Amino acid sequence: MQIKRTRKFANMTFQRKLLFYSLCLSIFPVLTIGLLSSYIASRSMQNVVDQNHRYMLNQMQVQLGQLTKNLEIASIYIATNLAVEKSVREGPGIDKLNASLEMNETIRRIRSTSSIRYNVSIIYKRFNNFIYSNEYSSDKIEQMRLVSILEKMMPLMNESFVVPANTFDDQPDLLLFRPVPINSGYGDGVLVLHVSPDDILRFVGSTEHGRGTRVLVADEKGKIVLSSKQGEMGRSLNEVVPAVSRESGDFMRTLEIGGKSFKVQVQKSAQNDWTYIAMTPMSELTAQSDRIRLSTWIIAGVLLLGWSIIAAALSRRMYYPIRRLTDRHMPLSRNEKSLGDGLARLGTYLEQLADANRQLNDRLNEQFPYLRQGIFQQLLRGEMSERELLLAAEYAQINLKGSYVFVLVAEADDIPAFHHMYREKDRALIHYALPKLMEETFRTVPFCLGFTPKTGRIILLIGMDDAGEEAKALLRRYADEARASVRSYFRFPVSVAIGSPLPGFTEIGKGYDEAAALLGHRFILGGDITIGAEQADEALLRLNRQTVERQKRIVHHVLHGNLVDSRKLLAEIAAELSRTPIRPQTAMGLFAYMLGELDYMLQQTGCDIQEAIGIDFYGKLHDLRTLPELERWLAGDLFPAVKAHLERESVSKQAKTVSEVIRYVQEHISEEMSLQKAADRFGLSVSYLSKLFKDESGFNFSEYVLELRMNKAREWLEHTDLPIKHIAERSGYASVQNFNRVFKRRYNLPPGEYRREKRQA
């Protein structure tokens, strides 16, 4: 029935909705102001009562503190008086009449100076528990059973204690016990002070206050010491107000007591751990707000009747411009049926346009950080013309400046140590921070942009207006500063190679090859150094382009299992190097560079070259003594081992990787999830993971995440009572609105309506 009403309202024409909303707007302010006023009045009344409670309890603590203090002082005066001590030692009797008279006079004098009325009894423990009283007869004293009360209370040595009134049968007064002499431990005599409840109330004032408020006081054992109802004195707090006795510490809240609701405030005394309670019936606090609420509903009813007549007449004229706009921009065809009214069709069409726009923006924002790096990666490979570069730079918001371009390549001197120092999770952060640090160092040049082509290597593109010696000297100085900063902040040394000036950005592929070749001079000049083009080994530069190109092709053939071509190219490089008079360290550096490229490409596919060959290949490389020996090891051992490892691990590792990615997504579905985040988590490139996930699972990554979130959301909606806000958070959506929009687009129903429909079914 509820679902039918909801659908009926949703299919209502806008004109009728306008009438409905007009009526709501006419009475909503009145209801809001009235109900808010009633709420404010109730809160104000409760705040006043809360303040009165605090004041009363504080006053009561002061008064009772003064009362107990006076009683303690009086008991100490009497217990330490020499006449009283003498009477207790000598005992009662006619022969001790003088001592008894002196004691009686002393007690009368002390009582006359006290601000609280009390009576005195003295128990002569050593004389058969004889009891003296200044007020009560022997029959009355015997009826009070003071000795029995003393034995039941079991006091500590020399410590006074208080017994609230009515704690025991035939005990109408509050009793205070203290030993006489004061340090005798209740062995010689006992002083008892009697205070009637009327005298206590007379001293502290009334415990009944306005609006039905009453005050109770309980001692540390939960016995009621003070109450306006004398029958409650001496009873357990749990019997009178059990709801309060179950709480601990100070609090102020509304509690049910005896079937009625009370505003209760409780305070604990820091002096003697007594509990002070103030209670006011809630019916007294809400009476005024109830009257305001009734008046509000009466006024709202009158307004509803009058405004219904006015709204019915005006709603048709107000709807006319909307109908004209809908008919003009979204006319219905002959075979098309209206979905309600024109405004609903117009709203549906605009919502579809907005959803499509948001999807495009989300995809663009996800790919935008890789756009700039992709542009320059294409430039390094020589795959972009001048015109294409200008269009791509404008789209990626890159302002290319400078008449000349310098390519700087910075690389860690010890790649294995770099891998050991920064694990996979940390490398992404390092590769983000390194270019930023170096860009900051070169901030005064016209143009500077850095990116990471491979592990441990940074490329900087520098645009300059001059290519003379001053410009080169400036770049060398900045490069030295950048190396010092990296060594200081990241704790590993890097070397920087500066290529020759280039006439434009489309030529940076040549500059990169030159700068990469210059890094080979580290094997001669040492690490942590800045190397310029003027320091190049001429023989090495002559070999540079052909050798680098051959090395890249060798890596490509090895990765694709083509050992014949890779061995042929390796033989060509070895023959060329044997005819060229270059240093052995330089030649060794070229092969180390090739192995680094192979290591990087294998890491991109999720493989480890160390695992493939089972040895430290860098160490093996430096152990070889001759070029033929190096060629035989590469062609006969390393390349076949890599091929076999790739063939063995390809299928199983891809499936395992996708399985791990799927499990990771399922475990973190409530978090923000993107292809980049998953790629960083597993140390893969975005493009490789996207293709691998599609090939293995049949889904695009984003489609799988969306499908998983929607399935989880449907399960929670159908089988739990979780609020939709919590379901949106668990599904990884930052806002309920975004979750509702995606869910409705997928299932044609909002989440709430989907849950109701499934529950009805």
VOKEKOL-354489 format. One record per residue (C-alpha): residue in three letters; x, y, z. Coordinates in pm, whole numbers. Example, Ala and Ser with C-alpha at 12.3 -4.5 7.8 and 13.67 -1.06 7.14 Angstrom:
<atoms>
res/c1/c2/c3
ALA/1230/-450/780 $
SER/1367/-106/714 $
</atoms>
This chain:
<atoms>
res/c1/c2/c3
MET/0/0/0 $
GLN/282/238/89 $
ILE/461/162/-241 $
LYS/141/233/-437 $
ARG/102/571/-264 $
THR/466/659/-340 $
ARG/431/570/-709 $
LYS/103/757/-732 $
PHE/268/1072/-596 $
ALA/570/1028/-828 $
ASN/338/1006/-1132 $
MET/141/1311/-1023 $
THR/156/1602/-1269 $
PHE/365/1902/-1180 $
GLN/57/2120/-1163 $
ARG/-85/1908/-882 $
LYS/254/1891/-716 $
LEU/269/2270/-734 $
LEU/-65/2288/-554 $
PHE/59/2042/-293 $
TYR/386/2229/-238 $
SER/204/2562/-213 $
LEU/-7/2425/68 $
CYS/301/2286/237 $
LEU/480/2621/211 $
SER/183/2801/359 $
ILE/164/2593/675 $
PHE/524/2478/710 $
PRO/654/2811/850 $
VAL/375/2820/1107 $
LEU/435/2462/1213 $
THR/808/2519/1222 $
ILE/786/2835/1431 $
GLY/525/2691/1663 $
LEU/696/2359/1720 $
LEU/1030/2534/1751 $
SER/880/2771/2007 $
SER/741/2479/2205 $
TYR/1078/2310/2190 $
ILE/1257/2629/2298 $
ALA/1010/2680/2581 $
SER/1058/2322/2697 $
ARG/1436/2350/2675 $
SER/1431/2684/2852 $
MET/1217/2543/3130 $
GLN/1446/2242/3161 $
ASN/1754/2467/3169 $
VAL/1599/2670/3450 $
VAL/1518/2351/3636 $
ASP/1870/2221/3577 $
GLN/2015/2542/3723 $
ASN/1777/2520/4020 $
HIS/1876/2157/4070 $
ARG/2243/2246/4078 $
TYR/2180/2536/4315 $
MET/1963/2326/4548 $
LEU/2208/2037/4554 $
ASN/2500/2268/4619 $
GLN/2309/2438/4900 $
MET/2203/2104/5041 $
GLN/2565/1984/5038 $
VAL/2672/2298/5222 $
GLN/2394/2269/5480 $
LEU/2441/1896/5541 $
GLY/2816/1946/5546 $
GLN/2771/2212/5812 $
LEU/2532/1985/6007 $
THR/2768/1688/6006 $
LYS/3059/1916/6086 $
ASN/2873/2062/6387 $
LEU/2782/1713/6507 $
GLU/3141/1593/6467 $
ILE/3274/1894/6655 $
ALA/3019/1852/6934 $
SER/3098/1480/6961 $
ILE/3471/1554/6980 $
TYR/3414/1822/7250 $
ILE/3211/1581/7459 $
ALA/3432/1273/7397 $
THR/3751/1461/7491 $
ASN/3608/1640/7793 $
LEU/3783/1539/8114 $
ALA/3460/1519/8312 $
VAL/3307/1281/8057 $
GLU/3622/1068/8044 $
LYS/3632/1056/8425 $
SER/3267/946/8443 $
VAL/3330/673/8185 $
ARG/3631/545/8377 $
GLU/3466/555/8720 $
GLY/3125/440/8603 $
PRO/2770/528/8720 $
GLY/2647/507/9075 $
ILE/2548/704/9385 $
ASP/2904/703/9507 $
LYS/3010/866/9180 $
LEU/2749/1136/9201 $
ASN/2988/1429/9173 $
ALA/3145/1293/8855 $
SER/2801/1231/8706 $
LEU/2680/1581/8792 $
GLU/2994/1738/8646 $
MET/2951/1535/8330 $
ASN/2585/1631/8304 $
GLU/2671/2000/8341 $
THR/2941/1971/8075 $
ILE/2701/1810/7828 $
ARG/2436/2075/7895 $
ARG/2689/2353/7834 $
ILE/2816/2204/7505 $
ARG/2461/2142/7378 $
SER/2359/2498/7454 $
THR/2631/2636/7220 $
SER/2543/2411/6922 $
SER/2340/2538/6625 $
ILE/2180/2197/6578 $
ARG/1955/2037/6837 $
TYR/2064/1692/6951 $
ASN/2041/1464/7255 $
VAL/2326/1272/7416 $
SER/2355/913/7533 $
ILE/2666/748/7680 $
ILE/2712/371/7686 $
TYR/2932/252/7974 $
LYS/3085/-55/7809 $
ARG/3293/-150/8113 $
PHE/2992/-132/8347 $
ASN/2755/-385/8196 $
ASN/2657/-153/7905 $
PHE/2483/95/8134 $
ILE/2339/382/7927 $
TYR/2315/744/8033 $
SER/2082/986/7845 $
ASN/2015/1352/7898 $
GLU/1667/1327/7747 $
TYR/1529/975/7722 $
SER/1401/751/8000 $
SER/1558/415/8068 $
ASP/1265/237/7900 $
LYS/1303/453/7589 $
ILE/1676/398/7582 $
GLU/1631/25/7613 $
GLN/1379/33/7330 $
MET/1636/204/7100 $
ARG/1877/-87/7137 $
LEU/2187/126/7097 $
VAL/2422/-154/7202 $
SER/2272/-387/6940 $
ILE/2308/-121/6671 $
LEU/2671/-66/6771 $
GLU/2747/-436/6743 $
LYS/2580/-464/6401 $
MET/2766/-167/6257 $
MET/3108/-309/6358 $
PRO/3296/24/6359 $
LEU/3668/57/6293 $
MET/3909/154/6569 $
ASN/3851/505/6705 $
GLU/3640/605/6398 $
SER/3304/777/6436 $
PHE/3012/669/6216 $
VAL/2658/784/6136 $
VAL/2345/568/6125 $
PRO/2058/733/5928 $
ALA/1717/750/6089 $
ASN/1492/440/6054 $
THR/1785/221/5955 $
PHE/1680/-19/6231 $
ASP/1343/-82/6394 $
ASP/1255/161/6677 $
GLN/1530/401/6560 $
PRO/1354/723/6465 $
ASP/1663/946/6500 $
LEU/1987/991/6315 $
LEU/2264/854/6540 $
LEU/2633/949/6555 $
PHE/2863/711/6746 $
ARG/3212/797/6880 $
PRO/3434/615/7140 $
VAL/3504/768/7484 $
PRO/3786/829/7547 $
ILE/3833/920/7184 $
ASN/4123/679/7133 $
SER/3982/385/7328 $
GLY/3846/191/7030 $
TYR/3490/151/7162 $
GLY/3623/-52/7456 $
ASP/3547/181/7752 $
GLY/3255/398/7659 $
VAL/3056/513/7357 $
LEU/2908/859/7293 $
VAL/2584/863/7095 $
LEU/2430/1184/6955 $
HIS/2057/1167/6865 $
VAL/1923/1408/6595 $
SER/1557/1386/6500 $
PRO/1458/1420/6129 $
ASP/1250/1729/6217 $
ASP/1562/1898/6358 $
ILE/1759/1803/6047 $
LEU/1492/1950/5817 $
ARG/1469/2257/6037 $
PHE/1846/2306/6002 $
VAL/1887/2246/5624 $
GLY/1553/2385/5511 $
SER/1270/2220/5315 $
THR/1343/1946/5063 $
GLU/1024/2026/4867 $
HIS/1049/2302/4602 $
GLY/851/2454/4321 $
ARG/722/2251/4020 $
GLY/709/1937/4234 $
THR/1086/1919/4283 $
ARG/1207/1717/4578 $
VAL/1556/1637/4714 $
LEU/1696/1311/4855 $
VAL/2032/1251/5024 $
ALA/2190/905/5062 $
ASP/2508/812/5247 $
GLU/2803/618/5105 $
LYS/2625/287/5180 $
GLY/2313/383/4984 $
LYS/2097/456/5289 $
ILE/1869/761/5263 $
VAL/1978/1019/5519 $
LEU/1741/1301/5430 $
SER/1399/1312/5264 $
SER/1081/1514/5295 $
LYS/905/1184/5354 $
GLN/1035/1064/5688 $
GLY/927/709/5610 $
GLU/1197/699/5339 $
MET/1479/788/5580 $
GLY/1699/489/5656 $
ARG/1564/288/5361 $
SER/1791/173/5079 $
LEU/1817/406/4779 $
ASN/1753/105/4555 $
GLU/1407/60/4715 $
VAL/1298/423/4671 $
VAL/1456/525/4337 $
PRO/1608/210/4177 $
ALA/1672/390/3847 $
VAL/1917/625/4024 $
SER/2091/354/4227 $
ARG/2191/171/3908 $
GLU/2383/475/3779 $
SER/2731/576/3891 $
GLY/2893/916/3916 $
ASP/2735/1258/3856 $
PHE/2472/1278/3580 $
MET/2163/1468/3467 $
ARG/1902/1287/3257 $
THR/1536/1182/3231 $
LEU/1448/858/3416 $
GLU/1137/648/3473 $
ILE/1060/625/3847 $
GLY/744/458/3972 $
GLY/583/468/3626 $
LYS/641/844/3589 $
SER/906/1037/3400 $
PHE/1134/1262/3608 $
LYS/1416/1504/3529 $
VAL/1687/1379/3767 $
GLN/2019/1532/3861 $
VAL/2266/1343/4082 $
GLN/2581/1476/4245 $
LYS/2841/1291/4449 $
SER/2998/1474/4745 $
ALA/3377/1472/4736 $
GLN/3392/1508/5116 $
ASN/3203/1202/5237 $
ASP/3086/1024/4914 $
TRP/2720/1101/4988 $
THR/2474/1111/4698 $
TYR/2251/1421/4647 $
ILE/1948/1377/4419 $
ALA/1703/1637/4281 $
MET/1392/1514/4094 $
THR/1126/1713/3902 $
PRO/829/1554/3718 $
MET/855/1599/3338 $
SER/485/1673/3321 $
GLU/552/2000/3505 $
LEU/828/2093/3257 $
THR/636/2023/2934 $
ALA/302/2177/3026 $
GLN/377/2516/2865 $
SER/528/2363/2547 $
ASP/217/2140/2512 $
ARG/-6/2447/2518 $
ILE/207/2617/2250 $
ARG/197/2303/2033 $
LEU/-183/2281/2053 $
SER/-216/2646/1950 $
THR/17/2586/1658 $
TRP/-190/2300/1517 $
ILE/-509/2506/1543 $
ILE/-353/2798/1352 $
ALA/-207/2559/1090 $
GLY/-548/2407/1029 $
VAL/-706/2749/971 $
LEU/-426/2849/730 $
LEU/-455/2521/541 $
LEU/-825/2575/477 $
GLY/-780/2936/357 $
TRP/-472/2879/146 $
SER/-623/2572/-27 $
ILE/-877/2796/-192 $
ILE/-614/3048/-306 $
ALA/-358/2788/-424 $
ALA/-616/2597/-631 $
ALA/-697/2914/-826 $
LEU/-334/3022/-886 $
SER/-155/2691/-954 $
ARG/-291/2664/-1312 $
ARG/-156/3008/-1408 $
MET/182/2940/-1245 $
TYR/226/2613/-1441 $
TYR/161/2765/-1786 $
PRO/524/2887/-1857 $
ILE/664/2541/-1775 $
ARG/423/2367/-2013 $
ARG/510/2610/-2291 $
LEU/886/2549/-2241 $
THR/842/2169/-2249 $
ASP/628/2168/-2563 $
ARG/878/2391/-2741 $
HIS/1200/2202/-2663 $
MET/1080/1842/-2611 $
PRO/776/1775/-2829 $
LEU/628/1425/-2815 $
SER/613/1213/-3129 $
ARG/292/1050/-3240 $
ASN/377/707/-3099 $
GLU/542/836/-2779 $
LYS/347/834/-2455 $
SER/393/1096/-2186 $
LEU/565/984/-1865 $
GLY/354/1215/-1654 $
ASP/392/1574/-1758 $
GLY/637/1784/-1956 $
LEU/849/1884/-1660 $
ALA/915/1520/-1569 $
ARG/1033/1448/-1926 $
LEU/1250/1760/-1925 $
GLY/1400/1667/-1588 $
THR/1476/1310/-1705 $
TYR/1648/1439/-2018 $
LEU/1862/1690/-1823 $
GLU/1953/1424/-1566 $
GLN/2074/1193/-1844 $
LEU/2288/1473/-1988 $
ALA/2433/1552/-1641 $
ASP/2514/1184/-1574 $
ALA/2691/1149/-1907 $
ASN/2888/1467/-1837 $
ARG/2989/1347/-1490 $
GLN/3104/1012/-1626 $
LEU/3318/1181/-1889 $
ASN/3468/1415/-1628 $
ASP/3545/1124/-1395 $
ARG/3724/933/-1667 $
LEU/3912/1243/-1779 $
ASN/4026/1325/-1425 $
GLU/4140/966/-1373 $
GLN/4358/973/-1686 $
PHE/4476/1336/-1675 $
PRO/4782/1279/-1446 $
TYR/4923/1033/-1702 $
LEU/4852/1253/-2003 $
ARG/5159/1474/-1969 $
GLN/5391/1181/-1909 $
GLY/5240/999/-2207 $
ILE/5304/1299/-2434 $
PHE/5671/1311/-2352 $
GLN/5702/932/-2368 $
GLN/5579/958/-2727 $
LEU/5830/1236/-2794 $
LEU/6113/1017/-2661 $
ARG/6011/745/-2906 $
GLY/5980/997/-3192 $
GLU/5609/927/-3241 $
MET/5479/1286/-3237 $
SER/5509/1568/-3490 $
GLU/5540/1939/-3415 $
ARG/5173/1999/-3489 $
GLU/5059/1703/-3278 $
LEU/5280/1826/-2993 $
LEU/5124/2173/-2999 $
LEU/4770/2030/-2991 $
ALA/4855/1782/-2714 $
ALA/5035/2047/-2507 $
GLU/4736/2282/-2530 $
TYR/4499/2005/-2425 $
ALA/4725/1900/-2134 $
GLN/4777/2266/-2032 $
ILE/5153/2254/-2089 $
ASN/5310/2588/-2175 $
LEU/5619/2502/-2380 $
LYS/5884/2774/-2353 $
GLY/6241/2814/-2473 $
SER/6421/2832/-2806 $
TYR/6647/2541/-2708 $
VAL/6576/2219/-2522 $
PHE/6816/2032/-2295 $
VAL/6748/1674/-2187 $
LEU/6879/1586/-1839 $
VAL/6880/1224/-1721 $
ALA/6930/1155/-1349 $
GLU/6975/798/-1231 $
ALA/7060/627/-903 $
ASP/7421/510/-908 $
ASP/7339/178/-741 $
ILE/7007/39/-872 $
PRO/7015/-283/-661 $
ALA/7072/-75/-346 $
PHE/6787/154/-451 $
HIS/6557/-148/-487 $
HIS/6663/-273/-145 $
MET/6617/67/23 $
TYR/6273/143/-125 $
ARG/6026/-138/-164 $
GLU/5748/-144/-422 $
LYS/5504/55/-210 $
ASP/5757/332/-145 $
ARG/5892/356/-499 $
ALA/5578/519/-635 $
LEU/5612/794/-374 $
ILE/5984/836/-448 $
HIS/5921/852/-824 $
TYR/5663/1124/-758 $
ALA/5880/1323/-517 $
LEU/6208/1309/-715 $
PRO/6081/1499/-1026 $
LYS/5910/1755/-801 $
LEU/6234/1813/-608 $
MET/6436/1857/-927 $
GLU/6173/2083/-1086 $
GLU/6192/2302/-775 $
THR/6572/2323/-813 $
PHE/6539/2441/-1178 $
ARG/6251/2678/-1101 $
THR/6419/2988/-1253 $
VAL/6453/2845/-1605 $
PRO/6178/2928/-1858 $
PHE/6048/2570/-1876 $
CYS/6109/2258/-1667 $
LEU/5913/1934/-1650 $
GLY/6021/1597/-1508 $
PHE/5887/1243/-1526 $
THR/6000/888/-1453 $
PRO/6053/650/-1749 $
LYS/6186/358/-1541 $
THR/6285/257/-1188 $
GLY/6550/484/-1040 $
ARG/6569/717/-1344 $
ILE/6433/1072/-1387 $
ILE/6413/1272/-1712 $
LEU/6407/1653/-1698 $
LEU/6316/1859/-2004 $
ILE/6464/2210/-1975 $
GLY/6358/2491/-2208 $
MET/6615/2774/-2240 $
ASP/6631/3094/-2444 $
ASP/7009/3056/-2488 $
ALA/7238/2759/-2554 $
GLY/7572/2927/-2484 $
GLU/7829/2853/-2220 $
GLU/7649/3060/-1954 $
ALA/7333/2855/-2002 $
LYS/7528/2528/-1981 $
ALA/7713/2646/-1669 $
LEU/7379/2740/-1509 $
LEU/7237/2393/-1580 $
ARG/7547/2225/-1436 $
ARG/7519/2434/-1118 $
TYR/7149/2347/-1080 $
ALA/7227/1979/-1149 $
ASP/7489/1980/-871 $
GLU/7234/2137/-632 $
ALA/6975/1877/-730 $
ARG/7218/1591/-663 $
ALA/7303/1736/-323 $
SER/6930/1766/-236 $
VAL/6859/1406/-340 $
ARG/7157/1280/-140 $
SER/7038/1480/165 $
TYR/6666/1399/157 $
PHE/6652/1051/1 $
ARG/6988/910/119 $
PHE/7113/769/-211 $
PRO/7353/922/-468 $
VAL/7252/1003/-825 $
SER/7444/1105/-1134 $
VAL/7308/1359/-1383 $
ALA/7387/1364/-1756 $
ILE/7317/1681/-1962 $
GLY/7267/1631/-2334 $
SER/7351/1879/-2610 $
PRO/7104/2162/-2683 $
LEU/6824/2069/-2923 $
PRO/6630/2302/-3155 $
GLY/6285/2184/-3042 $
PHE/6087/1947/-2824 $
THR/6029/1700/-3107 $
GLU/6402/1620/-3098 $
ILE/6418/1513/-2733 $
GLY/6446/1145/-2833 $
LYS/6796/1215/-2962 $
GLY/6881/1412/-2651 $
TYR/6761/1129/-2428 $
ASP/6972/871/-2613 $
GLU/7274/1100/-2581 $
ALA/7220/1169/-2209 $
ALA/7157/800/-2137 $
ALA/7483/714/-2311 $
LEU/7663/981/-2111 $
LEU/7560/805/-1791 $
GLY/7790/520/-1898 $
HIS/8084/745/-1810 $
ARG/8011/681/-1442 $
PHE/8212/362/-1480 $
ILE/8513/579/-1563 $
LEU/8453/902/-1371 $
GLY/8282/748/-1069 $
GLY/7928/800/-930 $
ASP/7751/1106/-781 $
ILE/7865/1328/-1069 $
THR/7727/1571/-1325 $
ILE/7831/1475/-1679 $
GLY/7806/1719/-1969 $
ALA/7817/1653/-2342 $
GLU/8166/1803/-2356 $
GLN/8296/1518/-2138 $
ALA/8174/1243/-2377 $
ASP/8395/966/-2499 $
GLU/8406/1028/-2877 $
ALA/8418/659/-2961 $
LEU/8122/598/-2733 $
LEU/7922/875/-2897 $
ARG/7988/729/-3240 $
LEU/7849/399/-3120 $
ASN/7570/559/-2924 $
ARG/7274/554/-3159 $
GLN/7334/217/-3320 $
THR/7427/48/-2991 $
VAL/7130/183/-2795 $
GLU/6893/89/-3076 $
ARG/7037/-263/-3092 $
GLN/7012/-302/-2716 $
LYS/6645/-203/-2719 $
ARG/6578/-454/-2996 $
ILE/6766/-726/-2803 $
VAL/6548/-661/-2495 $
HIS/6238/-672/-2716 $
HIS/6337/-1004/-2876 $
VAL/6425/-1165/-2540 $
LEU/6092/-1065/-2389 $
HIS/5911/-1219/-2690 $
GLY/6120/-1540/-2689 $
ASN/6309/-1462/-3012 $
LEU/6655/-1588/-2915 $
VAL/6788/-1612/-3273 $
ASP/6758/-1240/-3348 $
SER/6868/-1141/-2998 $
ARG/7188/-1345/-3033 $
LYS/7254/-1202/-3379 $
LEU/7224/-843/-3253 $
LEU/7442/-927/-2951 $
ALA/7712/-1060/-3186 $
GLU/7697/-737/-3390 $
ILE/7744/-524/-3075 $
ALA/8034/-741/-2959 $
ALA/8203/-720/-3300 $
GLU/8160/-342/-3313 $
LEU/8300/-297/-2962 $
SER/8600/-517/-3039 $
ARG/8691/-290/-3333 $
THR/8644/34/-3134 $
PRO/8922/159/-2901 $
ILE/8705/234/-2592 $
ARG/8775/160/-2232 $
PRO/8662/-179/-2093 $
GLN/8470/-5/-1815 $
THR/8274/190/-2074 $
ALA/8185/-126/-2265 $
MET/8084/-292/-1938 $
GLY/7862/8/-1866 $
LEU/7680/-38/-2198 $
PHE/7592/-398/-2113 $
ALA/7490/-296/-1759 $
TYR/7256/-41/-1916 $
MET/7104/-315/-2140 $
LEU/7050/-544/-1839 $
GLY/6888/-255/-1654 $
GLU/6644/-209/-1944 $
LEU/6567/-582/-1938 $
ASP/6517/-573/-1561 $
TYR/6280/-277/-1592 $
MET/6068/-440/-1865 $
LEU/6044/-764/-1669 $
GLN/5931/-573/-1359 $
GLN/5655/-410/-1565 $
THR/5519/-758/-1640 $
GLY/5545/-862/-1274 $
CYS/5855/-1084/-1315 $
ASP/6188/-1070/-1134 $
ILE/6508/-1126/-1336 $
GLN/6689/-1244/-1021 $
GLU/6425/-1515/-984 $
ALA/6452/-1604/-1354 $
ILE/6826/-1681/-1351 $
GLY/6877/-1757/-983 $
ILE/7191/-1540/-944 $
ASP/7290/-1175/-901 $
PHE/7328/-1083/-1269 $
TYR/7500/-749/-1191 $
GLY/7760/-932/-985 $
LYS/7796/-1196/-1257 $
LEU/7846/-923/-1519 $
HIS/8136/-765/-1331 $
ASP/8299/-1105/-1267 $
LEU/8343/-1171/-1639 $
ARG/8688/-1088/-1777 $
THR/8660/-1094/-2159 $
LEU/8408/-980/-2418 $
PRO/8365/-1330/-2572 $
GLU/8300/-1469/-2224 $
LEU/8036/-1199/-2168 $
GLU/7875/-1276/-2505 $
ARG/7861/-1652/-2432 $
TRP/7701/-1593/-2089 $
LEU/7435/-1362/-2225 $
ALA/7348/-1569/-2533 $
GLY/7387/-1912/-2377 $
ASP/7267/-1869/-2019 $
LEU/7083/-1546/-1943 $
PHE/6859/-1511/-2250 $
PRO/6738/-1876/-2248 $
ALA/6679/-1861/-1872 $
VAL/6464/-1548/-1910 $
LYS/6268/-1705/-2197 $
ALA/6202/-2024/-2002 $
HIS/6097/-1832/-1691 $
LEU/5857/-1612/-1888 $
GLU/5700/-1913/-2062 $
ARG/5666/-2096/-1729 $
GLU/5521/-1807/-1535 $
SER/5319/-1623/-1800 $
VAL/4983/-1793/-1777 $
SER/4987/-1884/-1408 $
LYS/5126/-1550/-1295 $
GLN/4875/-1351/-1495 $
ALA/4587/-1550/-1350 $
LYS/4736/-1524/-1001 $
THR/4786/-1149/-1038 $
VAL/4429/-1091/-1151 $
SER/4303/-1313/-866 $
GLU/4503/-1109/-615 $
VAL/4375/-783/-764 $
ILE/4015/-908/-741 $
ARG/4065/-1013/-379 $
TYR/4223/-675/-300 $
VAL/3927/-491/-457 $
GLN/3676/-704/-263 $
GLU/3855/-641/68 $
HIS/3876/-263/10 $
ILE/3545/-206/-169 $
SER/3441/54/91 $
GLU/3745/270/7 $
GLU/3814/489/-293 $
MET/3922/246/-564 $
SER/4087/328/-897 $
LEU/4298/148/-1156 $
GLN/4599/360/-1056 $
LYS/4562/265/-689 $
ALA/4546/-106/-774 $
ALA/4844/-76/-1011 $
ASP/5050/99/-742 $
ARG/4951/-166/-490 $
PHE/5084/-449/-709 $
GLY/5375/-260/-867 $
LEU/5235/-271/-1222 $
SER/5181/-10/-1488 $
VAL/4827/114/-1543 $
SER/4815/9/-1906 $
TYR/4950/-342/-1837 $
LEU/4710/-406/-1548 $
SER/4414/-276/-1750 $
LYS/4489/-513/-2040 $
LEU/4569/-805/-1809 $
PHE/4247/-760/-1609 $
LYS/4037/-739/-1926 $
ASP/4199/-1048/-2079 $
GLU/4167/-1265/-1768 $
SER/3829/-1156/-1627 $
GLY/3643/-1030/-1932 $
PHE/3558/-701/-1755 $
ASN/3708/-357/-1761 $
PHE/3845/-269/-1417 $
SER/3596/15/-1359 $
GLU/3305/-205/-1476 $
TYR/3404/-479/-1231 $
VAL/3432/-233/-939 $
LEU/3091/-86/-1022 $
GLU/2933/-433/-1056 $
LEU/3082/-545/-723 $
ARG/2964/-232/-541 $
MET/2613/-255/-680 $
ASN/2584/-627/-590 $
LYS/2701/-555/-234 $
ALA/2458/-263/-208 $
ARG/2168/-481/-327 $
GLU/2250/-750/-68 $
TRP/2262/-494/215 $
LEU/1938/-333/100 $
GLU/1754/-666/73 $
HIS/1883/-847/382 $
THR/1979/-577/638 $
ASP/1828/-269/800 $
LEU/2140/-58/754 $
PRO/2066/310/675 $
ILE/2123/404/311 $
LYS/2395/650/423 $
HIS/2595/364/579 $
ILE/2542/145/271 $
ALA/2673/427/51 $
GLU/2986/458/269 $
ARG/3043/80/268 $
SER/3007/81/-111 $
GLY/3286/337/-147 $
TYR/3075/646/-231 $
ALA/3163/978/-74 $
SER/2803/1108/-79 $
VAL/2456/955/-60 $
GLN/2348/1162/-363 $
ASN/2614/1007/-584 $
PHE/2525/655/-463 $
ASN/2153/716/-525 $
ARG/2224/846/-876 $
VAL/2439/545/-980 $
PHE/2201/291/-820 $
LYS/1895/443/-988 $
ARG/2068/453/-1327 $
ARG/2152/83/-1296 $
TYR/1827/-58/-1148 $
ASN/1574/214/-1248 $
LEU/1479/258/-882 $
PRO/1625/466/-595 $
PRO/1779/254/-314 $
GLY/1498/321/-67 $
GLU/1226/228/-313 $
TYR/1424/-81/-420 $
ARG/1443/-197/-57 $
ARG/1068/-146/-4 $
GLU/980/-330/-324 $
LYS/1201/-628/-232 $
ARG/1062/-641/123 $
GLN/705/-631/-14 $
ALA/787/-914/-253 $
</atoms>
